Amino acid sequence: MEIETLDIEIEGMHCVSCETTLKNSLEGVPGVVEAAVNFVGGRATVTCKRGEVSQRALERAIKNVGYRAHHEEKEDHGFRNLLILVIFSAAFTLPLILHMVGLSLALWIQCILATVVQFGFGWRFYVGSFWALRTWTGNMDLLIGIGTSAAYFLSLFIFLLGLDEPTYFESSASIITLILFGRLLEMRTKRRASGAIQALMKLQPKIARVKREGEWIELPIEKIEVGDLYQVRPGEKIPIDGVVKEGDSHVDESMLTGESAPLRKLAGDKLFGATQNTQGSLIAEATAVGEKTALAGIIALVKEAQSSRAPIQKLADKISAIFVPVVTLIAGVTFLIWWGVGAELSRALINAVTVLVIACPCALGMATPTVIMVASGRGARAGILVKNAEAIEEAQKLTTIALDKTGTLTVGKPTLTDFHPDDAKLKQIAASLESLSEHPIARAFAKITDLLPVEQFKAHSGKGISGRVEGVDYRIGSLRWAEELALPIDSSITGPWESESKTVLFLADSKEITCYAAIADSLRAHSKSGIKKLHDQGFEVVMLTGDREATARSIAQEAGIDDYRAEILPEEKASAIQALRAPGKKIGMVGDGINDAPALASSDVGFAMRTGTDIAMEASDITLMQNDIRQVAAAIELSRATVKKVKQNLFFAFIYNVIGIPLAALGLLNPIFAGGAMALSSLCVISNALLLNRWRPSVDTA
């Protein structure tokens, strides 16, 4: 069964209870496997069977429960409409507020003003209540609709019968206006919280200068095809991913990697769409378009992270699911108790209304998603791409960081430094065999271009390769393989090389080892400082490598690593991760190659280098846009800052309701104050989450 994922922007969600309603409706569409609804982001991510679900069917399911599917360009229109609504509602409510502080206003005028606010500007609450009741769910609209209607109709009843009782027209109108104003502020701050995706989308230029039929013409980037040649002039943005064919320039890739220093680009170097060409002119060939570009991949990862739910959110979700019926029950009990102890009907009813108004499931439901949304966006700007919310939460729980060596700790550009004996023919044979290998070590022989034909070539995973050259069977590979083949090793040659952190290979014919080669791969510039930072954060650092014991020990000492596992075959890396586990330990794995994918997947949190393979990135939880170990430390710092903010928000949301609802039930809160407090509670949670935008890694990786 093939699966596809569809994203839909949704308009009309007013609280986290809407998520459950929409989720149930979308999952009721035939062919839908799962639906995840994000109230803060205003979108749904639907996983369905490929070709069996249409966008129209999903939009119909959304409409059937009272919401609307829309496109992002309509957001500004919705904000303006709500702003106008708030202004007019405030204009009708202000005289009622002034009446409370001394302005004389006839009761019939109060009734007219309150009626316009209640059924004009507050009509959306009745619509929301209708859909909530129709789908047997509860939401904030239902609480507000019941609360304000009780206050309004009680006042209307007193006015029509001419009773000598206080009226509460100003309370019902003020509550509606304050909540509309709160939603306006909430919409504005939510847009700031979800602004990372919009900001990324705006980075890519719309037009590119492309060569077609021998002429340079300007085309929309949607019409560029793989293989097209395009030109980038000084100061322009790179329109699409490609590889340089001509030119010499420096490109600022900070939006992609977080690294501020421009990188020099020459023929053969990769270019990424939306990065900035600073000087010089470049001609490049398009290598990826549409959803295949690096920028599209980043946007997809950020969307996925923002739509996911962190484990810490489970308690809040459970409470939010039963919040409305429980609050309604508390309000009913409040009314009965006050009336039962002899209070006036109006007093008992207003206290019950205050309970309905002060209660706010939104703050509780938004406590975690807003922080995750801001954190994933902030991480993307720092070159840290998080796949899901669970990874953000789990990263701060890690105790041990396991590191792959080649391409992760080291530069990944091995160099042939020694060959014994220094025989040109043996070098030619070794280079001919290695030319057919995809292993990074094979690149060390790339400068030897006078190659011989190889027959019966075979790769032996984690050991080496074999093949026939000029009628002779040869093997070239690790010394561990030589030991398995019972081939005597001359340690007087290999020992000194291994002590210098070099990887040693043997070349043997069908009888004996004919020569040895030493390969050097230097540590990356910031590997030592990155490992030191991990130590400072309290982590145990372990290196995993296929190198021999002596070479692994030398590299570990040079890098300042606590522990290492040597002579590990690719298929053994996942087992090595499991072996590191102990009670109370959580393991993070950092790698970049195909052979790291099983280990990345089996670790608690996998970190993949962006310049690594797509398979490694797919298996990982966090992708680092720079080949810099310091970014691992930065990602964990972001995780810690994120979880801290989530806990703060959950505390504020819980304490707000724990204190506010009892005070309202005891009659110690004015309904107008309750409406204002409820409207501002969600705003406070979002604003606290936005403070995460100030986060900066303690070590500058730029």
C-alpha positions as CSV (number, residue, x, y, z in Angstrom):
1,M,0.0,0.0,0.0
2,E,1.5,3.3,-1.1
3,I,1.1,6.2,1.2
4,E,1.1,10.0,0.4
5,T,0.8,13.0,2.7
6,L,-1.4,16.0,2.0
7,D,-1.2,19.4,3.8
8,I,-4.3,21.6,4.1
9,E,-4.5,25.1,5.5
10,I,-7.6,25.5,7.7
11,E,-9.6,28.6,8.6
12,G,-12.0,28.9,11.5
13,M,-10.2,27.0,14.3
14,H,-10.6,28.9,17.6
15,C,-9.4,26.5,20.2
16,V,-7.6,23.2,20.7
17,S,-10.9,21.3,20.9
18,C,-11.3,22.1,17.2
19,E,-8.3,19.8,16.6
20,T,-10.2,16.7,17.8
21,T,-13.3,17.6,15.8
22,L,-11.4,18.0,12.6
23,K,-9.2,15.0,13.2
24,N,-12.3,12.7,13.6
25,S,-13.9,14.2,10.5
26,L,-10.8,13.8,8.3
27,E,-10.1,10.3,9.5
28,G,-13.7,9.4,8.5
29,V,-12.9,10.0,4.8
30,P,-12.4,6.6,3.0
31,G,-8.7,6.1,2.3
32,V,-7.4,8.3,5.0
33,V,-5.0,6.5,7.3
34,E,-4.3,9.2,9.8
35,A,-4.9,13.0,10.3
36,A,-2.9,15.3,12.4
37,V,-4.4,18.8,13.1
38,N,-2.4,21.7,14.4
39,F,-4.5,24.5,15.9
40,V,-1.5,26.8,16.3
41,G,-0.3,26.3,12.7
42,G,-3.8,26.3,11.3
43,R,-3.2,23.3,9.2
44,A,-3.9,19.6,8.9
45,T,-1.5,16.9,7.7
46,V,-3.3,14.0,6.2
47,T,-1.7,10.6,5.6
48,C,-3.7,8.6,3.1
49,K,-3.6,5.8,0.5
50,R,-2.1,7.2,-2.7
51,G,-4.6,8.0,-5.4
52,E,-7.7,7.1,-3.2
53,V,-8.3,10.5,-1.5
54,S,-8.9,13.8,-3.3
55,Q,-8.3,17.3,-2.0
56,R,-12.0,18.0,-2.6
57,A,-13.1,15.1,-0.3
58,L,-10.9,16.4,2.5
59,E,-12.1,19.9,2.0
60,R,-15.7,18.6,2.2
61,A,-14.9,16.8,5.5
62,I,-13.6,20.0,6.9
63,K,-16.6,22.0,5.8
64,N,-19.0,19.4,7.2
65,V,-17.8,20.2,10.8
66,G,-17.9,24.0,10.4
67,Y,-14.4,24.9,9.1
68,R,-13.0,26.0,5.8
69,A,-9.9,25.0,3.9
70,H,-8.0,28.0,2.5
71,H,-4.7,29.1,1.1
72,E,-2.1,31.1,3.0
73,E,-2.7,34.2,0.9
74,K,-6.1,34.5,2.5
75,E,-4.6,34.9,6.0
76,D,-4.2,38.7,5.8
77,H,-7.8,39.0,4.6
78,G,-9.0,37.1,7.6
79,F,-6.9,39.3,10.0
80,R,-8.4,42.5,8.5
81,N,-11.9,41.2,8.8
82,L,-11.4,40.3,12.5
83,L,-9.8,43.7,13.1
84,I,-12.8,45.5,11.6
85,L,-15.1,43.3,13.8
86,V,-13.2,44.2,16.9
87,I,-13.3,47.9,16.2
88,F,-17.1,48.0,15.7
89,S,-17.7,45.7,18.6
90,A,-15.6,48.0,20.8
91,A,-17.5,51.0,19.6
92,F,-20.9,49.5,20.6
93,T,-19.5,48.2,23.9
94,L,-17.7,51.4,25.1
95,P,-20.9,53.2,26.0
96,L,-22.0,50.3,28.2
97,I,-18.6,50.4,30.0
98,L,-18.9,54.1,30.5
99,H,-22.3,53.6,32.0
100,M,-20.6,51.5,34.7
101,V,-18.4,54.4,35.7
102,G,-21.0,57.1,35.8
103,L,-22.4,57.8,32.3
104,S,-26.2,57.8,32.4
105,L,-27.6,55.5,29.8
106,A,-31.2,54.4,29.4
107,L,-31.8,50.7,29.9
108,W,-33.5,50.4,26.5
109,I,-30.3,51.9,24.8
110,Q,-28.2,49.4,26.8
111,C,-30.4,46.6,25.5
112,I,-30.1,47.7,21.9
113,L,-26.3,48.1,22.1
114,A,-25.9,44.7,23.8
115,T,-28.2,43.0,21.3
116,V,-26.1,44.2,18.3
117,V,-22.9,43.0,20.0
118,Q,-24.4,39.6,21.1
119,F,-26.0,38.6,17.8
120,G,-24.0,40.7,15.4
121,F,-20.4,40.6,16.4
122,G,-20.8,37.6,18.6
123,W,-22.7,35.5,16.0
124,R,-19.6,33.5,15.3
125,F,-19.8,32.0,18.8
126,Y,-23.3,30.7,18.1
127,V,-22.1,29.2,14.8
128,G,-19.2,27.5,16.6
129,S,-21.5,26.2,19.3
130,F,-23.9,24.8,16.7
131,W,-21.1,22.8,15.1
132,A,-19.8,21.7,18.5
133,L,-23.2,20.4,19.5
134,R,-23.8,18.8,16.1
135,T,-20.6,16.8,16.4
136,W,-21.0,16.0,20.1
137,T,-17.9,17.9,21.0
138,G,-17.1,20.9,23.2
139,N,-15.1,24.0,22.3
140,M,-14.5,27.5,23.5
141,D,-17.3,28.9,21.3
142,L,-19.7,26.7,23.3
143,L,-18.5,28.0,26.6
144,I,-18.6,31.6,25.5
145,G,-21.9,31.1,23.8
146,I,-23.5,29.7,26.9
147,G,-21.9,32.2,29.2
148,T,-22.7,35.4,27.3
149,S,-26.2,34.2,26.4
150,A,-27.0,33.5,30.1
151,A,-25.9,37.1,31.0
152,Y,-27.7,38.7,28.1
153,F,-31.0,36.8,28.4
154,L,-31.1,37.3,32.2
155,S,-30.7,41.1,31.6
156,L,-33.3,41.0,28.8
157,F,-35.7,39.2,31.1
158,I,-35.3,41.8,33.8
159,F,-35.7,44.7,31.3
160,L,-38.8,43.3,29.7
161,L,-40.5,42.5,33.0
162,G,-39.4,45.8,34.6
163,L,-37.9,44.0,37.6
164,D,-35.9,45.9,40.2
165,E,-32.8,43.8,39.6
166,P,-29.3,44.6,38.3
167,T,-28.7,43.9,34.6
168,Y,-25.5,42.6,33.0
169,F,-25.7,43.9,29.4
170,E,-22.2,45.4,29.8
171,S,-20.9,42.0,30.9
172,S,-22.1,40.0,27.9
173,A,-21.0,42.7,25.5
174,S,-17.6,43.3,27.1
175,I,-16.9,39.5,27.2
176,I,-17.5,39.2,23.5
177,T,-15.4,42.2,22.6
178,L,-12.5,41.2,24.9
179,I,-12.5,37.7,23.5
180,L,-12.6,38.9,19.9
181,F,-9.7,41.3,20.7
182,G,-7.8,38.4,22.3
183,R,-8.3,36.3,19.2
184,L,-7.0,39.2,17.1
185,L,-3.9,39.4,19.2
186,E,-3.6,35.6,19.2
187,M,-3.9,35.5,15.4
188,R,-1.1,38.0,15.1
189,T,1.2,36.2,17.5
190,K,0.4,32.8,16.0
191,R,1.5,34.2,12.6
192,R,4.8,35.2,14.2
193,A,5.2,31.8,15.7
194,S,4.6,30.0,12.4
195,G,6.5,32.6,10.4
196,A,9.5,30.3,9.8
197,I,7.9,28.5,6.9
198,Q,6.6,31.7,5.2
199,A,10.1,33.3,5.6
200,L,11.7,30.2,4.0
201,M,9.2,30.3,1.1
202,K,9.9,33.9,0.4
203,L,13.7,33.3,0.1
204,Q,13.6,31.7,-3.3
205,P,13.6,34.0,-6.3
206,K,10.7,33.8,-8.8
207,I,12.6,34.3,-12.0
208,A,15.8,32.7,-13.4
209,R,18.0,33.5,-16.4
210,V,18.1,30.2,-18.4
211,K,19.7,29.2,-21.6
212,R,17.2,27.9,-24.2
213,E,18.1,27.2,-27.8
214,G,21.3,29.1,-27.5
215,E,19.8,32.2,-26.0
216,W,19.6,33.5,-22.4
217,I,16.0,34.2,-21.5
218,E,14.2,34.9,-18.2
219,L,11.8,32.1,-17.0
220,P,9.7,31.4,-13.9
221,I,11.6,28.9,-11.8
222,E,8.6,26.5,-12.1
223,K,9.6,26.1,-15.8
224,I,13.2,25.2,-15.2
225,E,14.0,21.5,-15.9
226,V,16.9,19.3,-14.7
227,G,19.8,19.8,-17.0
228,D,19.0,23.4,-17.9
229,L,21.9,25.9,-17.8
230,Y,21.2,29.1,-15.7
231,Q,23.2,32.2,-15.0
232,V,23.7,33.9,-11.7
233,R,25.0,37.5,-11.7
234,P,26.8,39.3,-8.8
235,G,24.4,40.1,-6.0
236,E,21.6,37.7,-7.2
237,K,20.1,34.8,-5.4
238,I,20.7,31.2,-6.7
239,P,17.4,30.3,-8.3
240,I,17.6,26.5,-8.1
241,D,19.9,23.7,-7.0
242,G,22.7,23.1,-9.4
243,V,26.4,22.4,-10.1
244,V,28.8,25.1,-11.3
245,K,29.9,24.7,-14.9
246,E,31.7,28.0,-15.3
247,G,32.8,30.9,-13.2
248,D,34.4,31.8,-9.8
249,S,32.4,33.4,-7.0
250,H,31.6,33.3,-3.3
251,V,28.1,32.3,-2.1
252,D,26.5,33.1,1.2
253,E,24.7,29.9,2.3
254,S,23.8,31.1,5.8
255,M,20.1,30.7,5.2
256,L,20.8,27.0,4.6
257,T,23.6,26.2,7.0
258,G,23.6,29.0,9.6
259,E,27.3,29.6,8.6
260,S,27.8,33.3,7.8
261,A,31.2,33.1,6.0
262,P,30.6,33.0,2.2
263,L,32.0,29.9,0.4
264,R,34.0,29.9,-2.7
265,K,32.4,28.2,-5.7
266,L,34.2,26.9,-8.7
267,A,33.4,24.5,-11.5
268,G,32.0,21.2,-10.0
269,D,30.8,22.7,-6.8
270,K,27.2,22.4,-5.7
271,L,24.8,25.4,-5.5
272,F,21.6,25.6,-3.5
273,G,18.5,27.5,-4.4
274,A,17.8,30.7,-2.4
275,T,21.4,31.2,-1.3
276,Q,23.1,34.5,-2.1
277,N,25.8,35.0,-4.8
278,T,28.0,37.8,-3.4
279,Q,30.5,38.4,-6.2
280,G,31.4,37.0,-9.6
281,S,29.2,35.5,-12.2
282,L,28.3,31.8,-12.3
283,I,26.8,29.5,-14.9
284,A,25.4,26.3,-13.5
285,E,23.4,23.2,-14.5
286,A,20.1,22.6,-12.7
287,T,20.3,19.3,-10.7
288,A,17.0,19.5,-8.7
289,V,13.7,21.3,-9.2
290,G,10.4,21.6,-7.3
291,E,10.1,19.5,-4.2
292,K,13.6,17.9,-4.8
293,T,15.5,21.1,-3.9
294,A,17.3,21.5,-0.6
295,L,15.1,24.5,0.3
296,A,11.9,22.4,-0.4
297,G,13.4,19.7,1.8
298,I,14.0,22.1,4.6
299,I,10.4,23.5,4.4
300,A,9.0,20.0,4.4
301,L,11.0,19.1,7.5
302,V,10.0,22.2,9.3
303,K,6.3,21.6,8.5
304,E,6.6,18.0,9.7
305,A,8.2,19.1,12.9
306,Q,5.6,21.8,13.5
307,S,2.7,19.4,12.9
308,S,4.0,16.7,15.2
309,R,3.2,16.3,18.9
310,A,5.7,16.0,21.7
311,P,5.2,13.2,24.3
312,I,5.1,15.8,27.0
313,Q,1.9,17.1,25.4
314,K,-0.1,13.9,26.2
315,L,-1.3,15.0,29.6
316,A,-2.5,18.4,28.2
317,D,-4.3,16.7,25.4
318,K,-6.1,14.4,27.8
319,I,-7.2,17.3,29.9
320,S,-8.2,19.4,26.9
321,A,-10.4,16.5,25.6
322,I,-12.6,16.6,28.7
323,F,-12.2,20.3,29.6
324,V,-15.4,21.8,28.2
325,P,-17.8,19.2,29.6
326,V,-16.1,19.4,33.0
327,V,-16.1,23.2,33.1
328,T,-19.8,23.2,32.1
329,L,-20.5,20.8,35.0
330,I,-18.6,23.0,37.4
331,A,-20.6,26.0,36.2
332,G,-23.8,24.1,36.7
333,V,-22.8,23.1,40.2
334,T,-21.8,26.7,41.0
335,F,-25.2,27.9,40.0
336,L,-27.0,25.3,42.1
337,I,-24.9,25.9,45.2
338,W,-25.2,29.7,45.1
339,W,-29.0,29.5,44.4
340,G,-29.3,26.8,47.1
341,V,-27.7,28.9,49.8
342,G,-30.2,31.7,49.2
343,A,-28.4,34.0,46.7
344,E,-30.4,35.9,44.2
345,L,-31.0,34.2,40.8
346,S,-28.9,36.9,39.0
347,R,-26.0,36.5,41.4
348,A,-26.0,32.6,41.1
349,L,-26.2,32.9,37.3
350,I,-23.4,35.5,36.9
351,N,-21.1,33.4,39.1
352,A,-21.8,30.4,36.8
353,V,-21.2,32.6,33.8
354,T,-17.9,33.7,35.2
355,V,-16.8,30.1,35.6
356,L,-17.6,29.5,31.9
357,V,-15.8,32.6,30.8
358,I,-12.6,32.3,32.9
359,A,-12.0,28.7,31.8
360,C,-9.5,28.4,28.9
361,P,-8.5,25.1,27.3
362,C,-6.7,27.0,24.6
363,A,-3.8,28.1,26.8
364,L,-3.4,24.5,27.9
365,G,-3.6,23.1,24.4
366,M,-1.2,25.7,22.9
367,A,1.4,25.4,25.6
368,T,3.5,22.8,23.7
369,P,2.7,23.3,20.0
370,T,3.6,27.0,20.0
371,V,7.0,26.3,21.5
372,I,7.6,23.4,19.1
373,M,6.7,25.7,16.2
374,V,9.0,28.4,17.3
375,A,11.8,26.0,18.1
376,S,11.7,24.2,14.8
377,G,11.8,27.5,12.9
378,R,14.6,28.9,15.1
379,G,16.5,25.7,14.6
380,A,16.1,25.8,10.8
381,R,17.6,29.3,10.8
382,A,20.6,28.0,12.8
383,G,21.1,25.1,10.4
384,I,19.5,22.5,12.7
385,L,16.6,20.7,11.0
386,V,14.4,18.7,13.4
387,K,12.2,16.0,11.9
388,N,9.6,15.8,14.7
389,A,8.7,17.2,18.2
390,E,9.7,13.9,19.9
391,A,13.3,14.4,18.7
392,I,13.3,17.9,20.3
393,E,12.1,16.5,23.6
394,E,14.3,13.4,23.6
395,A,17.6,15.2,22.7
396,Q,17.8,16.8,26.1
397,K,17.6,13.4,27.8
398,L,20.6,11.9,26.1
399,T,23.5,10.8,28.2
400,T,25.9,9.4,25.6
401,I,26.9,10.6,22.1
402,A,28.3,8.1,19.6
403,L,30.2,9.5,16.7
404,D,31.1,7.9,13.4
405,K,34.7,8.7,12.4
406,T,35.0,9.1,8.6
407,G,33.2,12.2,7.2
408,T,31.8,13.1,10.7
409,L,34.9,13.6,12.9
410,T,37.2,13.7,10.0
411,V,37.1,15.7,6.7
412,G,36.1,12.6,4.7
413,K,38.8,13.3,2.1
414,P,41.4,10.5,2.6
415,T,44.9,11.0,1.2
416,L,47.4,8.3,0.3
417,T,50.4,9.2,2.4
418,D,52.6,6.0,2.3
419,F,53.0,3.0,0.1
420,H,55.4,0.1,0.9
421,P,57.1,-0.9,-1.1
422,D,57.0,2.2,-3.3
423,D,56.2,0.2,-6.5
424,A,54.5,1.9,-9.4
425,K,52.9,-1.3,-10.8
426,L,51.4,-2.2,-7.4
427,K,50.0,1.3,-7.0
428,Q,48.4,0.9,-10.4
429,I,46.8,-2.4,-9.5
430,A,45.6,-1.0,-6.1
431,A,44.2,2.1,-7.8
432,S,42.4,0.0,-10.5
433,L,40.6,-2.0,-7.9
434,E,39.7,1.0,-5.7
435,S,38.4,2.9,-8.8
436,L,35.3,0.6,-8.7
437,S,34.6,1.0,-5.0
438,E,32.2,3.5,-3.5
439,H,33.9,3.6,-0.1
440,P,35.3,7.0,0.9
441,I,38.8,5.5,1.3
442,A,38.8,4.7,-2.5
443,R,39.1,8.5,-3.1
444,A,42.7,8.3,-1.8
445,F,43.7,6.6,-5.0
446,A,41.8,9.0,-7.3
447,K,45.0,10.8,-8.5
448,I,46.3,7.6,-10.1
449,T,44.6,7.7,-13.5
450,D,46.6,5.1,-15.4
451,L,44.2,2.3,-14.6
452,L,44.0,-1.4,-15.7
453,P,40.9,-3.4,-16.5
454,V,39.4,-5.3,-13.5
455,E,37.4,-8.5,-13.8
456,Q,35.3,-10.4,-11.3
457,F,35.1,-7.3,-9.0
458,K,33.4,-7.9,-5.6
459,A,32.9,-5.7,-2.6
460,H,33.2,-7.3,0.8
461,S,31.3,-5.1,3.3
462,G,33.5,-3.6,6.0
463,K,36.5,-5.6,4.8
464,G,37.6,-4.5,1.3
465,I,37.3,-5.5,-2.3
466,S,38.6,-8.2,-4.6
467,G,39.1,-8.6,-8.4
468,R,41.2,-10.0,-11.2
469,V,43.8,-7.8,-12.8
470,E,45.9,-9.1,-15.7
471,G,44.9,-12.6,-14.9
472,V,45.9,-12.4,-11.2
473,D,43.4,-12.4,-8.3
474,Y,43.9,-9.6,-5.8
475,R,42.4,-8.4,-2.5
476,I,42.8,-5.0,-1.0
477,G,41.3,-4.1,2.3
478,S,41.7,-3.7,6.1
479,L,44.3,-5.5,8.2
480,R,41.5,-7.2,10.1
481,W,40.5,-8.9,6.8
482,A,44.1,-9.9,6.3
483,E,44.0,-11.6,9.8
484,E,40.8,-13.4,8.8
485,L,42.5,-14.6,5.7
486,A,45.5,-15.8,7.8
487,L,47.9,-13.5,5.9
488,P,51.0,-12.6,7.9
489,I,51.2,-8.8,8.7
490,D,54.5,-7.0,9.0
491,S,53.8,-4.9,12.1
492,S,57.2,-3.1,11.7
493,I,55.6,-1.4,8.7
494,T,52.0,-1.0,9.8
495,G,52.6,-0.2,13.5
496,P,54.2,3.3,13.1
497,W,51.5,4.3,10.6
498,E,48.7,3.3,12.9
499,S,50.2,5.2,15.8
500,E,50.0,8.3,13.5
501,S,46.2,7.8,13.2
502,K,46.5,6.5,9.7
503,T,44.3,3.8,8.2
504,V,46.4,0.9,6.8
505,L,45.4,-1.3,3.8
506,F,47.0,-4.4,2.4
507,L,47.2,-5.5,-1.2
508,A,47.6,-9.3,-1.6
509,D,47.6,-11.7,-4.5
510,S,46.4,-15.3,-4.1
511,K,49.5,-16.2,-2.1
512,E,50.7,-13.3,0.1
513,I,50.6,-9.6,0.9
514,T,52.4,-7.7,-1.8
515,C,52.3,-4.2,-0.3
516,Y,50.8,-1.9,2.3
517,A,49.2,1.6,1.9
518,A,48.6,4.2,4.6
519,I,45.6,6.5,4.3
520,A,45.3,9.8,6.3
521,D,42.1,11.6,6.9
522,S,42.5,14.7,9.1
523,L,40.1,15.8,11.8
524,R,37.7,18.5,10.9
525,A,38.7,22.0,12.1
526,H,36.1,22.1,14.9
527,S,35.9,18.5,15.9
528,K,38.0,19.0,19.1
529,S,36.1,22.0,20.3
530,G,32.8,20.3,19.5
531,I,33.8,17.3,21.6
532,K,34.9,19.5,24.4
533,K,31.6,21.3,24.3
534,L,29.8,17.9,24.5
535,H,31.9,17.1,27.6
536,D,31.1,20.4,29.1
537,Q,27.4,19.6,28.7
538,G,28.0,16.4,30.6
539,F,28.0,13.8,27.8
540,E,30.1,10.7,27.5
541,V,31.5,10.7,23.9
542,V,32.2,7.4,22.1
543,M,33.7,7.0,18.6
544,L,32.7,4.1,16.4
545,T,35.1,3.1,13.6
546,G,36.2,0.3,11.4
547,D,39.8,1.2,12.0
548,R,42.2,-1.1,13.9
549,E,42.7,-0.6,17.6
550,A,46.0,1.3,17.3
551,T,44.6,3.8,14.8
552,A,41.3,4.3,16.6
553,R,43.1,4.9,19.9
554,S,45.4,7.5,18.3
555,I,42.4,9.4,16.7
556,A,40.4,9.2,19.9
557,Q,43.4,10.7,21.9
558,E,43.9,13.4,19.3
559,A,40.2,14.4,19.4
560,G,39.8,14.2,23.1
561,I,37.3,11.4,23.0
562,D,36.6,9.3,26.2
563,D,36.0,5.9,24.6
564,Y,36.0,4.2,21.3
565,R,34.9,1.0,19.6
566,A,37.4,-0.2,16.9
567,E,37.2,-2.7,14.0
568,I,33.4,-2.3,13.8
569,L,31.8,-3.5,10.6
570,P,29.0,-1.4,9.1
571,E,26.4,-4.0,10.0
572,E,27.7,-4.0,13.6
573,K,27.2,-0.3,14.3
574,A,23.6,-0.7,15.3
575,S,24.6,-3.5,17.7
576,A,27.3,-1.2,19.1
577,I,24.6,1.4,19.9
578,Q,22.6,-1.3,21.7
579,A,25.7,-2.4,23.6
580,L,26.2,1.2,24.9
581,R,22.8,1.2,26.5
582,A,22.4,0.7,30.2
583,P,19.7,1.5,32.7
584,G,19.2,5.3,32.7
585,K,21.3,5.8,29.5
586,K,20.0,7.3,26.3
587,I,22.2,7.2,23.2
588,G,22.6,9.8,20.4
589,M,24.3,8.8,17.2
590,V,26.0,11.2,14.8
591,G,26.9,10.0,11.3
592,D,26.8,10.8,7.6
593,G,27.0,7.6,5.5
594,I,24.8,4.8,4.3
595,N,26.5,2.5,6.7
596,D,25.5,4.8,9.6
597,A,21.8,4.5,8.8
598,P,21.0,1.5,10.9
599,A,22.8,3.0,13.9
600,L,21.1,6.3,13.4
601,A,17.7,4.6,13.3
602,S,18.4,2.4,16.4
603,S,19.7,5.3,18.6
604,D,17.4,7.3,20.8
605,V,18.1,10.4,18.7
606,G,20.0,10.3,15.3
607,F,22.0,13.3,14.0
608,A,22.9,13.3,10.3
609,M,25.3,15.6,8.6
610,R,23.6,17.4,5.7
611,T,26.4,16.7,3.3
612,G,25.9,13.0,4.0
613,T,23.6,10.6,2.1
614,D,19.9,11.0,1.8
615,I,19.5,7.6,3.4
616,A,21.4,8.8,6.5
617,M,19.2,11.9,6.7
618,E,16.0,9.8,6.3
619,A,17.1,7.5,9.2
620,S,18.0,10.4,11.5
621,D,15.9,12.6,13.7
622,I,17.9,15.8,13.4
623,T,19.8,16.9,10.3
624,L,22.8,19.3,10.8
625,M,23.4,21.6,7.9
626,Q,27.1,22.0,8.7
627,N,29.7,19.2,9.0
628,D,30.5,20.5,12.5
629,I,30.3,18.5,15.7
630,R,29.6,21.8,17.5
631,Q,26.1,21.8,15.9
632,V,25.3,18.6,17.9
633,A,25.9,20.5,21.1
634,A,23.9,23.4,19.7
635,A,21.0,21.1,18.8
636,I,21.0,19.7,22.4
637,E,21.1,23.2,23.8
638,L,18.0,24.0,21.6
639,S,16.3,20.9,22.9
640,R,16.9,22.0,26.5
641,A,15.7,25.5,25.9
642,T,12.6,24.2,24.2
643,V,11.6,21.7,26.9
644,K,12.2,24.5,29.5
645,K,9.7,26.7,27.6
646,V,7.2,23.9,27.3
647,K,7.3,23.3,31.1
648,Q,6.9,27.0,31.7
649,N,3.9,27.2,29.4
650,L,2.3,24.1,30.9
651,F,2.8,25.5,34.4
652,F,1.2,28.9,33.5
653,A,-1.7,27.2,31.7
654,F,-2.4,24.8,34.6
655,I,-2.0,27.3,37.3
656,Y,-4.2,29.8,35.5
657,N,-7.2,27.4,35.4
658,V,-6.5,25.9,38.8
659,I,-6.7,29.4,40.4
660,G,-9.1,31.1,38.1
661,I,-12.0,28.6,38.1
662,P,-12.3,28.3,41.9
663,L,-12.1,32.1,42.3
664,A,-14.9,32.4,39.7
665,A,-17.0,29.7,41.5
666,L,-16.6,31.5,44.8
667,G,-17.9,34.7,43.3
668,L,-14.6,36.6,43.7
669,L,-14.3,37.5,40.0
670,N,-16.1,40.0,37.8
671,P,-17.3,38.5,34.5
672,I,-15.7,41.3,32.5
673,F,-12.4,40.7,34.2
674,A,-12.8,37.0,33.6
675,G,-13.3,37.6,29.9
676,G,-10.2,39.8,29.7
677,A,-8.1,37.3,31.6
678,M,-9.3,34.4,29.4
679,A,-8.5,36.4,26.2
680,L,-5.0,37.2,27.4
681,S,-4.1,33.7,28.7
682,S,-3.5,32.2,25.3
683,L,-1.6,35.4,24.3
684,C,0.7,35.0,27.3
685,V,1.4,31.4,26.3
686,I,2.2,32.3,22.7
687,S,4.3,35.3,23.8
688,N,6.4,33.2,26.1
689,A,7.0,30.7,23.3
690,L,8.1,33.6,21.0
691,L,10.9,34.4,23.5
692,L,12.6,31.3,22.2
693,N,13.4,33.3,19.1
694,R,16.1,34.9,21.3
695,W,17.9,31.6,21.6
696,R,21.5,31.5,20.3
697,P,23.9,28.6,20.6
698,S,26.6,29.1,23.2
699,V,29.2,28.2,20.7
700,D,29.1,30.2,17.4
701,T,29.3,27.7,14.6
702,A,29.3,30.4,11.9
